[in-house]
Amino acid sequence: MGKIYNMNTHDVDADLRKYTYAVYILQALSFLTLITAVVGLIVNYIKDDDVQGSWLHSHFVWQKNTFWYGLLWIVLGSLTTPIIIGYVVLGFATIWLIYRIAKGWIYLVDGKQLYLDS
């Protein structure tokens, strides 16, 4: 028979914080191998219910938006490389992704919630 653990709020917060860190790491590693960004997105969706109502929810929304908008800009940039503008779009997308990952990570380390447009 499995053990039942009674985790207090601090333990749950620390556990969820680890998942949030992991997703930022996976997003950063996506510059080396794209599959890690997809793995991070999957983690976001699996753990989404667990972060509802907590300050970490803003990070999960931030991470998902970073993935989806980053994918959009990368696809648009890739499609427009034949007319040269795509290289500018890809450069912009790279800088934007680095900014999003760094800002989210810094806010997480500081224990701050990210602002949301909702």
Secondary structure, DSSP 8 states (H G I E B T S, - for coil): --------HHHHHHHHHHHHHHHHHHHHHTTT-THHHHHHHHHHHHHHHHHTTSTTHHHHHHHHHHHHHHHHHHHHHHHTGGGSHHHHHHHHHHHHHHHHHHHHHHHHHTT-------
